[in-house]
Amino acid sequence: MSAQPLETVRGPSRRHFLAAGSLTVSFALWPAASALAQQATEAAAPVAVDGGAAKLPGDLGSSPMLDAWIRIDEKGAITVFTGKAELGTGIRTAFIQIAAEQLGVLPPAIHLVTADTGATPNEGYTAGSHSTADSGTAILHAAAQVRALLLGTAATKLGVAADQLTARDGKITSADGRSLSYGDAVSGLDLHRRAEPRSELVEPAKHRVIGQSLRRVDIPGKVTGGASYVQDMRLPGMVHARIVRPPSYGATLTALDSAAVEKMPGVLKVVRDGSFVAVVAEDEWQAIQAMRALTGAARWQPQAAPLPTPATIAETLMKLPAREIHVGDRHGTAAPSAKTLHARFTKPYLAHASIGPSCAVAQFDAEGAKLSVWTHSQGVFPMRAALAELLSMKPEDIRCIHVEGSGCYGHNAADDAGAEAALIARALPGKPVRVQWMREDEFTWEPFGPAMVTDVKASLDADGRVVDWQYEIWSNSHNQRLDNAGRFISAQYLAKPFVPAPPKPIPMPEGGGDRNSLPLYNFANYEVQHHFLPDMPVRVSAMRGLGAFMNVFTIESFMDELAAAAGADPVAFRLKHLDDPRARDVVNLAAQRFGWDAKRKRVPHRGVGFSFAQYKNLMSYLALAVEISIVPETGEVRIERAVAAIDCGQVVNPDGVRNQVEGGILQSSSWALFEQVQYDSQRIRSHDWSGYPIMRFSEVPRKVEVHLIDRPGAPFLGTGEASQGPAPAAMANAIADATGRRLRTLPLAAEGRLKEYRTG
């Protein structure tokens, strides 16, 4: 993958631009978390906010000018901009479809530019299943309003009423057959104006593009070995760097003899700043060899016992000082309690386990005044701010350009690789510096998904209805993203180290460790408490779904336990406690398509399980049924089939939605069955795939079905994390059905627990 010199891609001013025959509706073009699901994506009445001003849809609220989102040039070429990054979820294809639909063109007519601090709106992080709900909604309305303005100016030029015109395939046509191209129509039109709260959207019944399974634009290169990722980037004159890592958290470099390494073939420079050490070479293999030699020449002072004891991590977490957060409660009238159940669930640290270790390319100009970073960070604008602090530069002198990485799933080491590339590039102005993490770097130094403990107690009345629910969570932060430069791991090892910003909880309704902890069921009484743990014995941050993975696993596992105690079928028990009609729809659809049989007879070594959640209690609804078998001789768990039903509002690309749900089921099942970070009191011990096994091809479900409930014209609800919580609960419930044993400690198929299956 090559990149054009930055000076060739600067467009006109970001501000006002008006010229005959050309309309700029964009920030400068590079050719290459407050908006929630409730925001309307249909032409509805404006929503009033404090002060009486109407609320703009999606991320138009933070970037309200139409010229932040779309460009149409004098030839009619259309470019659409998003501050969100393609992380493998297919948003590039979906956003092209959304824009094409509202502009009345076919998808090939749209060129999409993703997150780039020199070109796109600042939409913060690409996280939390917000891309379509926030950016997609903004593009939907911006495109509709641009279309309306094009029709208006064409009406003036043709001397007809706007409602007598049609816009289709880049041409505006009147009833008498006269027409203008979009390029002709934009001549003299000024779109540097605020978006309106209301848009005249294309009626869902007339959609040509939205709702169709358009083939993803990013897939061909990935399946044919084309240059698709930042790992594939090759710039003219590029050099390669590797980092010499400390042996453990907090270790201090006490001595380094680099003389011999500096004389190795191809070595250009050894960069040292305090305990941060890197080596730069002409090619990648030379850099690896030099890094290994330099590692042998380094002497470190370890920090005394920096990590907790793995066997007692749950107890350790529960004893740490906590900031108490009352998540929510309900106090209603209920029948007396007839039976009370109590259980505790635990989750280990999990790795993002991206298939491709993190990578970045950074380049200072020859004067060392301007910096460009190509990164697979989830937030190029927050990264730019943190880099400015790290390097004592002005943010406007730094450009961060997102290039897709080979794996993401939350806050992995992408930001760290970008910071390291920048630190090293500062020592070699004018040269592009590529930093590629090694596999052992990724597994031992990335921020992990936090370990968690949940505790639940619930009571049933004589009719088998839940009358009381008490729920507690112990968890570290699920968001150690770039609040400051100290959040970069290498910044903590400089001679003048940066201190990480203190951990903060993510407030509800989104939540962090407490995400999805409030029951969606109609319990008469509940109480939910979050013991937020600021002290972090292991480096952690955001991982796909945050606390929803653990909280839904706990809630939905315990719902099965309560159903059994009530003598009820698990699906019927859930429906008994659900009032939300959309929730009931997905539960009924999943059960129906699975062929759920409440009177099913148990078959030895086979089991079925069910689960349900609405992600964040705000976004997509998803229900999942699975069937598993267990090989009695080995304890191997085989997923025979998984059947999901999802309601994500208006579906843009049906195949894209199915892709996200399928991928979530597989990944979350892998977390639930196999994955946990290995460590001892000194250091992380999961160095490679043998120490951190993930689901193999032979272990994927034999059949996965995803059924969609499409609601044309409804708000987009996002799908990227909808299945992360239901999958582990469905697996646990199926294992309990097959064995008669309830497992509450993840991973479910860890070696010591397989023996229980064999004796079950």
N, C-alpha and C positions, 0 to 999 in steps of 0.2 A: 504494500500500500504506500503510495506516495502522497505528499501534500504540496500544494502550491505555495510559493512564497507569500507571506502574509500581506505584503504591500500590494499585491495584485488583486486582492479580494475586498478592499475597502470600497464601500459604496458611497453614495452621496450622504450628506449630513443626516443624522438621526432626526433632526428637527424638521422644519418645514421645507418641502420641496415641491415646486410647481413649474412645469415646463410644457410647452406645446408638444403633444404627441407622446408624452411619457408621464405616468403617474407612479411615484414611489409610494408604496404602502408597506414599508418595512423599515427595520433598522438596517445598518450596514450588512450586506450579504456576504456570507462565506460559502462558496459553492460546494463545497464538498457534501400553607396547610390549613388555610382558613376556609377555603371554599369546599363545602361538604356536599354529600350526595343530594341533599335536599334542594340544591339550586336547580331551577328549572332549565330544561333544554328545549322547551317548547315556547311558542309565542303566547305567553300568558301575561296577565296584568302585572305591571311593575310592582316589585316588593319594596315597601317603605322601610327604611332603617332609621336609626336615631337621627333627629334633626329634619326628618321628612324627605330626605333625598332618596331617590330610587336606587336600589341595589343593582349593580351590573352582574350579569351571569358569569359564573366560573371565574377564571383568572383575569377577565376583563376588569375586575375590580381593582387589581393591583397594577395592571398595564392597560389603561382604558383607551389609549389612542388606537384607532384602527390601523395606523401605519406602523404598529408594532407587530402585526400579525400576517399581512398579506402584501404581495407586490405583483402588479401587472405592468409589464413594460409595453413599449409602443408596438411590439410585434405580437402582443397578446399572450406572452409567456407568463405563467402564474407561478409565484413562489410563496409558499406558506411557511411561517416560522413558529416554532414552539420552544419554550424554555425547558421542556421535559426531555429526558434522555431515553433512547432506545436501550433497554436492558435485556432484550430477548423476549419481551412480552408482546411484540407485534404492534406497538403504538404507531410506528411510522406508517404502516399500512392502514390502520384505522383512521388516523388523522387525515391521510390522503383521501380516504373515502368520505369522511365528513365534509371536508372542504369541497371536494368534487361535487357532492350532492347539492350543496347550497349554491355553488357557483354555476351549476348547470353544465358541467363538463365531465368528461370521462377521466378516470384516475390517471392515465398516462400523461395528462395535461398538467398535473400538479408536481412541482418540485418542492420537497420538504427539507427544511434546514432545522436541525435539532440543537440542543443546548450548546451555546457558544456565547461567552461574555462579550464578544465583539459584534454580535449579530442579532441575538434573540432576546425576547423579554426575559426578565428575571422571574422565574417561577420556583425559586428555591430548590428543594430536593425532589427528585423523582422517587416517591416512596408512598407507602400506605394505600396503594390501589387508587391513587388520586389522579393519575394522568388523564384518563378520559373524562372523569367527573369535572376536573378543573380546567385543564388545557383543551381537551376535546370540546367542552362546552363553550369555551372562549372562541375557539376556531369556528364552531358551528354558528355562533351569533355574528362574529366578525365577517365571515364569508357571506352570510345572509344579508347583512347590512351593506357590504360592498356590492353585492348583486343588485340590491334595491337602488343604490346610488348610480350604478351603471345604467340601469333601466331609466332612471330619472334624467340623466344627461343625454341618453340616446333619444328619449322622448322629445327633448328640446331640439336636438339636432334634426330629427326627422319630422318634427311638427305634428306629433300625434300624442295621445294620452298614454301614460306609462302602462296602464292596464290593458292597452292594445298591443303590447309588445311581449315577446317571449325571448328568454335567454337560454340558449342551448348550444353546447359544443363550441363555445368561444365566439358565438355570433348572436347578435340581437336582431330580431326580425319583426317587422310590422305586418299587420293583416294584409296590406297591399303588396307584400313581397319584398319591399325595400329592407336593407339590412346594413348593419355596422358590425365590424369586428370588435372584440373587446379592446384591442389596441386603439382603434379609432374612437371608441366611446370614452376612453379615459383622457383624451386630449383636453387639457385645460381644467380638469377636475381636481379639486384639492381634497384629499382624504386625510389630511392631518387634522382630525377632529375626534372628539370623544365618541365612544360607542354609546348607543342608546340602550336603555333598560329593556326595551321591547324590540323583538325582531319578527319580521314576516318570514317564517321558516317555510320551506317546502313541505307541503302536507305529506304525512307518512304514506298515504295511499298512492302518492305519486313518486315515491322513492325509486330510483334506478340503481343506486350504488349502495346506500346504507341498507343493511340487512342481507347483503350478498357476501358469499364466501370468496372474496378476492384473494388470490394467491399472495402470500407475504413477499414484500419486495426485498427483504433481507435474506431469504432462505437460499436462493440459488448459489450465491458465493460461499455460503457456509457448507453446503453439501457437495460442492465441487472443488473445494480446496482453494477457493479464491481468497483474495485479501479482504477480510471482513472485520478484523479486530485490531485494536491498538497494538496487540502483540505482533501483528503483521506489518506494522509501519516501517518503512525504510526511507529515510531522507538522505539527500546528497551530503556526503561528508559526515554521516552519523557515526558516533563512537558508542561503545558499550561499557556499561558500568555494573559492578556488583558490590553489595554491601557486606562488610564483615560484621556479623551479628554477635552481640554478647551471648554468653552461654546460658543466661537466665535473666529474668526480670531484675532490673535494678543493678546489675553488675557494672563495675567501674573499670575502665581500661587503665592499667597501671604502667604498662610498658609496651612499646611497639618498635621493633627493628625492621624497617621497611626497605633498607638499602638493597638487599638481594632481590626483592620483588620488583623494585623500580628498574632493575636491569634486565628483567625477563623480556622475551620477544613480544613486541607489540604494546607493551605497557606504556601509557602516555603520562599517567599521573596517579599518585596516591594522595587522596584527599582525607585530611584528618581535622576534626574540630571537636576537641574534648574526647568523648568516648564514641563519637560518630566517625567511622572509618569506611572509606570506599576506595575502589581501584578502578581506573578507567583504561581501556585498551582499544586497539583498533578493531578487533573482531570479538565476537561473543565468547568463543572458546578460550581465547587468550585471557579474557576478563575472568572467566570461571577458574582457570588454572591459577591465575594471580591471586584471586580471592582465597582459594584454598591454601596457597602458600602463605598468604598474609594472615590467615586464621591461625596457622601454626606458629606464627611469629608473635602473636598478640598474647599478652598476659592480663588476666582479669581478676578483680577482687569481687567475689560473689556477695550478694546480699544474704544475710542469715535467714534461712527458712522462710522464703517469701511466699510460699503457697500453702494452702490449707491441706489437711489430710483428706484424700479422696473418699475414703470409706465413711467419713463422718461429715461430708460437706453439707448435708441437710441440717444436721445439728449445729454446724458452724454458722450457717446462714441465719438460723432462728435465734442465735445468741448475739448476733451483731447489733450494734446500736441502730435503731430504726427511727425514721421520720414517719409518724403515724398519719395516714390519709384515710379519712372516712369516705369511701367511694359512693355509698348510697344505701338507702333503706326504704322499707315500706312497712307500714303498721296498719293492718286491717283486721276485720272481724273474721274469725275462723272457728271451725268446730274443734273440740278438744283433741289433743294428740293421743294417738293410740299406739304408735310405734316410732322409735327414733333410731336413726342410723348415723354412724360417724366413720370417716375415713380420711387418710392422709395420702397425698400423691407427691412424687418427686420427679424432677427432670434434671439431667446432667447438663454440663456445658456442651454446646454443639458448635461445630465449625461450619462456616459457609461452604467450604469444600468446593470452591470454584474449580472447574476442570483445568482452566488455564490460570497459572499463578499471576498475581498482579503485575502490571507493567505501566510505564509512562515514558513519554519523550518530552524533554524540555530543551529550550534553546534561548539563550540571551543573544541580543544583537551584538555586533562587534564592539560597541562602546560599553556594553554591560548595563545599559539603561532600560531596555525593554525586554520583557520575558514572555515567551509563549510556551504553554504546556498542553500537550495532547494527553488526555486522561480519560479513564472510564469511571471517574467519580460520579456519584449520584447527584451531586450539587456543584456545578461549575462556579456559580456566583459565591456561595459560602466558601468554596475552596480558594477563590481569588482573594477574598478578604483575609483568610487565614495565612495565605502565602505572603500577602502584603505585610502582615505583622511579622512573620518569620524572617523575611528578607529586608525589613525596614524600607519598603517601597510603597509608592502610591498605587492604589488599586487600578487606576486607569493606565498604569504602565505594565499591567499584567493581563494577558489574555489566556483564558482557559477554554479549550475546545474539547467537547466530548467526542470520543471515538469509542464505539462499543467494545466492551471487554469480553473475554471468554469466560463468562460466569459472573454472577453478582450476588443475588439473594439477600441484599441488605448491605450493611456497612462492613465490607471486607477490607482488604488492604489497599484498595485503589488510591485512596487519598494519600496514604503513606508513601506509596511508590511515586506519586506525583511530587510530593514534597522533597523526597530524596533526589529525584531527577533535577529539581530546581536547585537544590543545595550544591550538587555536583556541577551542574551547568554554569553556576556562578564562577567556578574556578576555571572554566574553559569557554570564555565568551566567544560567540560566533559559531560554536560547534553544537549540533544537535546531539544530546546525550540520552541514550536509551537505558533505562533501568528496568531490568526484568528480575522479579523475585524468583528464587528457587522454590521447589516444592516444599522443602523443609522450612524455608522462611515463612511461607504462607500458613502452614499448619501450626507453627509455633509462635508466630508474632501477630497474626491477625486478631482483631477484636472478636471474641466468640459470642454466641448467643448465651445469655445468662442461665446459670442453674437456678432452679426455682423450687419452692415448696408451697403446696396448697393444702388447706385443711377445710373440710366441709362436714357439716352436721345438719340433718334435715329430719323433720317429723311428718308422719302421715296420720290422717284421721281414719276413722273406721271405714270410710268409703274409698280409701286409697287415694286421697287427694293430699298434695303437699300443703301443709299449713304453716310451716316455719322452715327457714333456710338460713343457716349461718355459715359465712364463707370468709376465709382469711388467705392472704397471699404474702409470701416472703420473697422479695426479688431485688436484685440490683437494678441499676438504670438500664433501660433498653435503648438509650439514645446518647451515645458519647460522640456524636458527630462534631463538626468543626465549629464549635463556639469560639475557639481561639486557637492560636498556633500550637499551644501545648497539647492539643489533642492529636497532633502528628506524633507518632511514636519516636521517630528519630530526633525530634525537637527536644525531647526530654534528655537526650544524651550529649547535647552540645556543651562546649566549654561554659557558655552562659545559657544554661538550660531554661526552657520554657515550662511553666507549670500548667498542667491541664486545668481547664475550667472545671469547677466543682460539678458533680452530677446533679441533675435536676429531673424530677419526675415529669412525664408528659401529662398534662391535665386531661381529664375526661371532657367530652365524651370519647375522644380518640383513645387516650390512655396509652400507657407503656406496659409495665408489668401487670397492670390491672385492666388491660384491653380485653373486652368481652367477659369481664368478671361479673357484670350485672346480669342476672338471669332474665331472659326474654319471656320466660314463662309467667303465667298469671298467679304466682304464689301470693297468698294473702299477706304474708310477712316475710321479709328478708332483711339481712344485714350483711354488708360487704366491707371488709377492712383490708387495707393495703399497708403492709409493713415495708416501707421503702427503705432500702439499705444503701446509704451513700458510700460506705467502705466497700471497695471492690478488691477482693483477694486475687482475682484473675481479670485480665483485660477483657472487657465486654462492651458490646454496643448493639446496634439494631440488627435483627435477623428476621427474615421474611415472616410477617404476621405478628412479630413482637410477642407480647404475653398471650395473645389469642390462642396460639398453639397449645399452651399448657392449660389455660383456663377452660377452653372448650373441651379439651381432653378430660379434664376433671369433671366439669359439669355434666357432660354427656355420658361419661362412664358411670357417674353416680346416678344419673337418671335411670340407667338400666338396673342398677342395684335397687333403686326405689321401686321400679316397676316389678321386679322380682318379689320384693317384700310385699307389694300390694297384690300380687298374684295377677298382674296385668301384662298384656302384650306390650313390648317396648314402643311400637309405633302408636298404638292406641293410647298408651299412657302419655306420650308426648302431645298428641292431638287433644287430649283431655285438658292439658295445661296451656294450650296455645289459643290466643284470641286473634292474632294478626292474620288476616285472610291470605296474605302473600306467603307467610310462613307455612300456613296450612297447605297452600297449593304445592309448594315444593316438597313437603313431606309426603303428601298424597301421591304426587307424580313419581317420586323416587320409589316409593313402596310399590306402586302399581307396575312400573316398568321392570322392577326387580322380580316381581312375582312374590312379594312378601306374604307369607302364610302364617297367620297367628296360631294355627293348629298344627304347624309343622312338627313332625316327629324327629327327635334328635338322632343324627347319624354318627356313629363312632368316628372320632378324629376329624369331624367337619363341623363348622359353625358359621352362623350368620350374625352380622352386627349392623346396627343402624346408628346414625347420629345426624344432628342438625345444628346450624348456627346462622345468624345473620351477622356478617363481619362488622365488628365494632357496634353492633346493634343499630347501624346507620346505613350500611351499604348492601352488598349483594346477599341474597338468601341462598343457602345451599343445604341440601339434604343428601345423604350418602348411605347406601347399603352395600355391604361387602359379604362375600362368601369366601371362607378360607378352609384349607385342609392342613393337617399336621401329620408329617411323616413320623410314625411312632418310634421307628428305629433310631432316628437322628434328632427328632424334635424340630426339624425344619418346618417353617411356616410358609405355606404357598397360598398366594392370593389368587383364587380361582376366577373371581370376577368382581368388578366394582361398578355400581350404577349410581350416577349422580343426577340430580335435578337442580338447576340454578335459575334464579330470577335476578338478572342484573339490569333491569330496566330495559331501555331501548337497546337492542343488539345491533352493533355496527357491523361486525364480521362474525357470523356464526362459527366458522371454523376456527377463528382466532380465540373465541370464548372457550370452545371445547379444548383447544390446545392448552390454554392457561389452566383450566380445571384439571385436565389429565396430568399435566406436569406437576401441579400442586399435590394431587393425590399421590403420585409416585414419590415426590421428594419428601412429603410429610410422612408417608408410610416408611420411607427409609429412615428418617429421624426416629420414628416411633419404634421400629423393629431393631435397628442395628447401631445407630450412631451415638458416640459419646467421646469426648476429648479425654485422652489418657495423660495423666500427670502424676508427679510425686511432690514431695515437699520442696524440691529445688527447682524443677523445670517442667515444661510441657514435654511429654514423651510421644505424642502422636506426630511422627515426623513424615509419614508417607501413607499411602493407601493401605498398607498392611496394618498399620497402627490405627488407622481411622477408616474402617470398612464402610462402604456405602452400598446401596442396592445395586446388584449386578443385573445384566440383561436376563440372566436365567431366573431372576427373582421378581421381575416385574409382573404385574397382574396379567393373567392369561387373556383377559378381556376387560376393557373399560368402555362404558357407555356414558355419555353426557347428554342429557336432555334439557333443552332450553325453553324457558317461558319468556317469550318476547313480548315486550310492551311498547309498541311503536309510539313515539312522541313523549314517552316518559323520560325522566332524568336518567342519565348514565350513572350506574352505581359502582363500576369498577369490578374487575374479576381476578386480579393478579394474586390475591391472598385469600380468596373466598374458601378454598378447600383445605387450607393449612390446619385449621382446628378440627373440623369434622373427621378428617382421615385417621388420626391416631385413636380417637374415641371409637370409631367404627371397628378398627383393628382390635382394640382391647375388648370390645363387646363380643366380637366374633370369637376371639380366643377363649373368653369366659364361657361362651356358648358351647364351644368344642370340648373344653376340658373340665368345666365346672369350677375353675379356679380364676379368681379375680386378681389380675396383676395391676398394681398401682405405681410401680417404679419403672421408669423408662431407662434404657430401651427394653422393650418387651421381650425380644428374642436374644438378649445378652446370654453369654455362654452358661452362666450359672443357673439361668431360669429355664433353659431347654430341658434340664433334667426333670423339672416339674411336669413338663408336657409329657415326657416319656412315661411317667408314673400315673398320669391323669387318666 
